[in-house]
Amino acid sequence: MRKFKKGQWVWWNDPAKATSGLYTVLDPKEEYNADTTEAEIAAFDDRMILIGNRAGSEAEVYAGELESPRIRVVFRRWWDHPGQPVVALFPDEEENEEQRTILFFDPAANPGEVSYQRVIRGSVDATKEEYGPLLAKLRAIGFDQIRIYTIRDYQHEQIMYFASELAEKLWADRHNLPSEQLYNEDRTLKREFDDEYMEYYDMYYSQLAMLAGYEEEEPAPRMVCSICGGTDVACDARINPNTGEILNYPDDMDSSCERCGEAELTETENQ
């Protein structure tokens, strides 16, 4: 039998499809549910659980309507140096629409709201070793099925999603048909519309990628700052002026980082 505890994060599948989303358990109502047996909830778990969200809404719901959150998370480390704190961003969980803030968790797994763009500008993707302690804390409070993304992967998935939505709408408008007519029963594209739809999709994908500053092929960095790990760096090098090919780096080269000033550079595994 599933256990629920106060403070546990859950996803509520609202049967009315009105307020589904991320909630915390306010009261597992253990005394009320004490006499419930495994056999009684085999088909549907009708134990009552009190939940609430960060907006202040509360609801008494069936345990069978609750599941572990399967939402996307991006772990980021502040720029300064590798020892800086790691935070967990939940970019799909909007906190304040006007201020454009999202849900995040600090290194101690305390929730809060933060500007998504501010964090992205001042941080880098954390490594598995860096976000491991915070991930363990999140799993302990209910986030045992979250999907971990780099910021680049998250951005790519968002661009694909919106390009698909726009392509469907354009096809439906031009054919004066509902977009469902694009697909077979298994949600694969009908062959007769494949080329047309992909033309619209590619057009929107290119436009959205350009607006977002997303590059399909991101060149691997040769060298990074030895202090912060950043790639916005400069150094002396011997190059071929006709091809731009880097021939070698002098042993006594001067180097700098946009954030740290004068700093030594470290070769990456891609070098």
Contacts in CASP RR format, 6 or more apart in sequence:
PFRMAT RR
TARGET T0000
AUTHOR 0000-0000-0000
METHOD contacts of the structure
MODEL  1
MRKFKKGQWVWWNDPAKATSGLYTVLDPKEEYNADTTEAEIAAFDDRMIL
IGNRAGSEAEVYAGELESPRIRVVFRRWWDHPGQPVVALFPDEEENEEQR
TILFFDPAANPGEVSYQRVIRGSVDATKEEYGPLLAKLRAIGFDQIRIYT
IRDYQHEQIMYFASELAEKLWADRHNLPSEQLYNEDRTLKREFDDEYMEY
YDMYYSQLAMLAGYEEEEPAPRMVCSICGGTDVACDARINPNTGEILNYP
DDMDSSCERCGEAELTETENQ
1 36 0 8 1.000
1 38 0 8 1.000
1 41 0 8 1.000
2 45 0 8 1.000
2 63 0 8 1.000
3 28 0 8 1.000
4 10 0 8 1.000
4 25 0 8 1.000
4 28 0 8 1.000
4 49 0 8 1.000
4 63 0 8 1.000
4 66 0 8 1.000
5 25 0 8 1.000
5 28 0 8 1.000
6 25 0 8 1.000
6 26 0 8 1.000
6 27 0 8 1.000
6 28 0 8 1.000
7 24 0 8 1.000
7 25 0 8 1.000
7 26 0 8 1.000
7 141 0 8 1.000
8 24 0 8 1.000
8 25 0 8 1.000
8 141 0 8 1.000
8 142 0 8 1.000
9 22 0 8 1.000
9 23 0 8 1.000
9 24 0 8 1.000
9 25 0 8 1.000
9 69 0 8 1.000
9 141 0 8 1.000
9 142 0 8 1.000
9 143 0 8 1.000
10 22 0 8 1.000
10 23 0 8 1.000
10 24 0 8 1.000
10 25 0 8 1.000
10 51 0 8 1.000
10 66 0 8 1.000
10 67 0 8 1.000
10 68 0 8 1.000
10 69 0 8 1.000
10 142 0 8 1.000
11 20 0 8 1.000
11 21 0 8 1.000
11 22 0 8 1.000
11 23 0 8 1.000
11 66 0 8 1.000
11 67 0 8 1.000
11 68 0 8 1.000
11 69 0 8 1.000
11 70 0 8 1.000
11 71 0 8 1.000
12 19 0 8 1.000
12 20 0 8 1.000
12 21 0 8 1.000
12 23 0 8 1.000
12 51 0 8 1.000
12 59 0 8 1.000
12 61 0 8 1.000
12 65 0 8 1.000
12 66 0 8 1.000
13 20 0 8 1.000
13 65 0 8 1.000
13 66 0 8 1.000
13 67 0 8 1.000
14 20 0 8 1.000
14 21 0 8 1.000
14 65 0 8 1.000
15 65 0 8 1.000
19 57 0 8 1.000
19 59 0 8 1.000
21 53 0 8 1.000
22 53 0 8 1.000
22 54 0 8 1.000
22 69 0 8 1.000
22 71 0 8 1.000
22 90 0 8 1.000
22 93 0 8 1.000
22 103 0 8 1.000
23 51 0 8 1.000
23 52 0 8 1.000
23 53 0 8 1.000
23 59 0 8 1.000
24 51 0 8 1.000
24 52 0 8 1.000
24 53 0 8 1.000
25 49 0 8 1.000
25 50 0 8 1.000
25 51 0 8 1.000
26 50 0 8 1.000
26 51 0 8 1.000
26 52 0 8 1.000
26 58 0 8 1.000
27 49 0 8 1.000
27 50 0 8 1.000
28 49 0 8 1.000
28 50 0 8 1.000
29 47 0 8 1.000
29 48 0 8 1.000
29 49 0 8 1.000
29 50 0 8 1.000
32 48 0 8 1.000
33 47 0 8 1.000
33 48 0 8 1.000
36 46 0 8 1.000
36 47 0 8 1.000
40 46 0 8 1.000
41 47 0 8 1.000
41 63 0 8 1.000
41 64 0 8 1.000
44 62 0 8 1.000
44 64 0 8 1.000
45 62 0 8 1.000
45 63 0 8 1.000
45 64 0 8 1.000
46 62 0 8 1.000
46 63 0 8 1.000
46 64 0 8 1.000
47 62 0 8 1.000
47 63 0 8 1.000
47 64 0 8 1.000
48 60 0 8 1.000
48 61 0 8 1.000
48 62 0 8 1.000
48 63 0 8 1.000
49 60 0 8 1.000
49 61 0 8 1.000
49 62 0 8 1.000
49 63 0 8 1.000
49 66 0 8 1.000
50 58 0 8 1.000
50 59 0 8 1.000
50 60 0 8 1.000
51 58 0 8 1.000
51 59 0 8 1.000
51 60 0 8 1.000
51 61 0 8 1.000
51 66 0 8 1.000
52 58 0 8 1.000
52 59 0 8 1.000
54 95 0 8 1.000
54 103 0 8 1.000
54 111 0 8 1.000
54 112 0 8 1.000
68 142 0 8 1.000
68 143 0 8 1.000
68 144 0 8 1.000
68 145 0 8 1.000
69 142 0 8 1.000
69 143 0 8 1.000
69 145 0 8 1.000
69 146 0 8 1.000
70 145 0 8 1.000
70 146 0 8 1.000
70 147 0 8 1.000
71 90 0 8 1.000
71 92 0 8 1.000
71 93 0 8 1.000
71 146 0 8 1.000
71 147 0 8 1.000
72 90 0 8 1.000
72 91 0 8 1.000
72 92 0 8 1.000
72 146 0 8 1.000
72 147 0 8 1.000
72 149 0 8 1.000
72 154 0 8 1.000
73 88 0 8 1.000
73 89 0 8 1.000
73 90 0 8 1.000
73 138 0 8 1.000
73 143 0 8 1.000
73 146 0 8 1.000
73 147 0 8 1.000
73 148 0 8 1.000
73 149 0 8 1.000
74 88 0 8 1.000
74 89 0 8 1.000
74 91 0 8 1.000
74 125 0 8 1.000
74 148 0 8 1.000
74 149 0 8 1.000
74 150 0 8 1.000
74 151 0 8 1.000
74 154 0 8 1.000
75 86 0 8 1.000
75 87 0 8 1.000
75 88 0 8 1.000
75 89 0 8 1.000
75 125 0 8 1.000
75 126 0 8 1.000
75 130 0 8 1.000
75 131 0 8 1.000
75 134 0 8 1.000
75 135 0 8 1.000
75 148 0 8 1.000
76 86 0 8 1.000
76 87 0 8 1.000
76 89 0 8 1.000
76 119 0 8 1.000
76 120 0 8 1.000
76 123 0 8 1.000
76 124 0 8 1.000
76 125 0 8 1.000
76 126 0 8 1.000
76 151 0 8 1.000
77 83 0 8 1.000
77 84 0 8 1.000
77 85 0 8 1.000
77 86 0 8 1.000
77 123 0 8 1.000
77 124 0 8 1.000
77 125 0 8 1.000
77 126 0 8 1.000
77 130 0 8 1.000
77 131 0 8 1.000
78 84 0 8 1.000
78 85 0 8 1.000
78 87 0 8 1.000
78 122 0 8 1.000
78 123 0 8 1.000
79 122 0 8 1.000
79 123 0 8 1.000
79 124 0 8 1.000
79 228 0 8 1.000
79 230 0 8 1.000
79 259 0 8 1.000
80 228 0 8 1.000
81 227 0 8 1.000
81 228 0 8 1.000
81 229 0 8 1.000
82 130 0 8 1.000
82 228 0 8 1.000
82 229 0 8 1.000
83 130 0 8 1.000
85 106 0 8 1.000
85 107 0 8 1.000
86 107 0 8 1.000
86 126 0 8 1.000
86 130 0 8 1.000
86 131 0 8 1.000
86 133 0 8 1.000
86 134 0 8 1.000
87 104 0 8 1.000
87 105 0 8 1.000
87 106 0 8 1.000
87 107 0 8 1.000
87 114 0 8 1.000
87 119 0 8 1.000
87 123 0 8 1.000
87 134 0 8 1.000
88 104 0 8 1.000
88 105 0 8 1.000
88 109 0 8 1.000
88 131 0 8 1.000
88 134 0 8 1.000
88 135 0 8 1.000
88 138 0 8 1.000
89 102 0 8 1.000
89 103 0 8 1.000
89 104 0 8 1.000
89 114 0 8 1.000
89 116 0 8 1.000
89 119 0 8 1.000
90 102 0 8 1.000
90 103 0 8 1.000
90 104 0 8 1.000
90 105 0 8 1.000
91 102 0 8 1.000
91 116 0 8 1.000
91 154 0 8 1.000
92 102 0 8 1.000
93 102 0 8 1.000
93 103 0 8 1.000
94 101 0 8 1.000
94 102 0 8 1.000
94 103 0 8 1.000
95 101 0 8 1.000
95 102 0 8 1.000
95 103 0 8 1.000
95 112 0 8 1.000
95 113 0 8 1.000
96 113 0 8 1.000
99 115 0 8 1.000
100 115 0 8 1.000
100 116 0 8 1.000
100 117 0 8 1.000
101 113 0 8 1.000
101 114 0 8 1.000
101 115 0 8 1.000
101 116 0 8 1.000
102 113 0 8 1.000
102 114 0 8 1.000
102 116 0 8 1.000
103 111 0 8 1.000
103 112 0 8 1.000
103 113 0 8 1.000
104 111 0 8 1.000
104 112 0 8 1.000
104 113 0 8 1.000
104 114 0 8 1.000
104 119 0 8 1.000
105 111 0 8 1.000
105 112 0 8 1.000
105 134 0 8 1.000
105 138 0 8 1.000
106 112 0 8 1.000
107 133 0 8 1.000
107 134 0 8 1.000
108 137 0 8 1.000
109 134 0 8 1.000
109 137 0 8 1.000
109 138 0 8 1.000
109 140 0 8 1.000
109 141 0 8 1.000
120 151 0 8 1.000
124 229 0 8 1.000
124 230 0 8 1.000
125 150 0 8 1.000
125 151 0 8 1.000
125 152 0 8 1.000
131 148 0 8 1.000
135 148 0 8 1.000
138 146 0 8 1.000
149 157 0 8 1.000
152 214 0 8 1.000
152 218 0 8 1.000
155 212 0 8 1.000
155 214 0 8 1.000
156 214 0 8 1.000
159 205 0 8 1.000
159 208 0 8 1.000
159 209 0 8 1.000
159 212 0 8 1.000
159 214 0 8 1.000
160 205 0 8 1.000
162 204 0 8 1.000
162 208 0 8 1.000
163 201 0 8 1.000
163 204 0 8 1.000
163 205 0 8 1.000
163 208 0 8 1.000
164 201 0 8 1.000
166 200 0 8 1.000
166 204 0 8 1.000
167 197 0 8 1.000
167 200 0 8 1.000
167 201 0 8 1.000
167 203 0 8 1.000
167 204 0 8 1.000
168 179 0 8 1.000
168 182 0 8 1.000
168 197 0 8 1.000
169 179 0 8 1.000
170 200 0 8 1.000
170 204 0 8 1.000
171 179 0 8 1.000
171 182 0 8 1.000
171 193 0 8 1.000
171 196 0 8 1.000
171 197 0 8 1.000
171 200 0 8 1.000
172 178 0 8 1.000
172 179 0 8 1.000
172 181 0 8 1.000
172 182 0 8 1.000
175 181 0 8 1.000
181 190 0 8 1.000
182 189 0 8 1.000
182 190 0 8 1.000
182 193 0 8 1.000
182 197 0 8 1.000
183 189 0 8 1.000
183 190 0 8 1.000
184 190 0 8 1.000
189 197 0 8 1.000
208 214 0 8 1.000
209 215 0 8 1.000
209 216 0 8 1.000
220 268 0 8 1.000
220 270 0 8 1.000
221 231 0 8 1.000
221 268 0 8 1.000
221 270 0 8 1.000
222 246 0 8 1.000
222 267 0 8 1.000
222 268 0 8 1.000
222 270 0 8 1.000
222 271 0 8 1.000
223 233 0 8 1.000
223 235 0 8 1.000
223 255 0 8 1.000
223 265 0 8 1.000
223 266 0 8 1.000
223 267 0 8 1.000
223 268 0 8 1.000
223 271 0 8 1.000
224 230 0 8 1.000
224 231 0 8 1.000
224 233 0 8 1.000
224 265 0 8 1.000
224 266 0 8 1.000
224 268 0 8 1.000
225 231 0 8 1.000
225 232 0 8 1.000
225 233 0 8 1.000
225 257 0 8 1.000
225 259 0 8 1.000
225 260 0 8 1.000
225 263 0 8 1.000
225 265 0 8 1.000
225 266 0 8 1.000
226 263 0 8 1.000
226 264 0 8 1.000
226 265 0 8 1.000
226 266 0 8 1.000
227 257 0 8 1.000
227 260 0 8 1.000
227 263 0 8 1.000
228 257 0 8 1.000
228 259 0 8 1.000
228 260 0 8 1.000
229 266 0 8 1.000
230 257 0 8 1.000
230 259 0 8 1.000
232 257 0 8 1.000
232 258 0 8 1.000
232 259 0 8 1.000
233 255 0 8 1.000
233 256 0 8 1.000
233 257 0 8 1.000
233 258 0 8 1.000
233 263 0 8 1.000
233 265 0 8 1.000
234 255 0 8 1.000
234 256 0 8 1.000
235 249 0 8 1.000
235 253 0 8 1.000
235 254 0 8 1.000
235 255 0 8 1.000
235 256 0 8 1.000
235 265 0 8 1.000
236 249 0 8 1.000
236 250 0 8 1.000
236 253 0 8 1.000
236 254 0 8 1.000
236 255 0 8 1.000
237 246 0 8 1.000
237 247 0 8 1.000
237 248 0 8 1.000
237 249 0 8 1.000
237 250 0 8 1.000
237 253 0 8 1.000
238 246 0 8 1.000
238 247 0 8 1.000
238 248 0 8 1.000
238 249 0 8 1.000
238 250 0 8 1.000
239 245 0 8 1.000
239 246 0 8 1.000
239 247 0 8 1.000
240 247 0 8 1.000
254 262 0 8 1.000
255 262 0 8 1.000
255 263 0 8 1.000
255 264 0 8 1.000
255 265 0 8 1.000
256 262 0 8 1.000
256 263 0 8 1.000
257 263 0 8 1.000
257 265 0 8 1.000
END
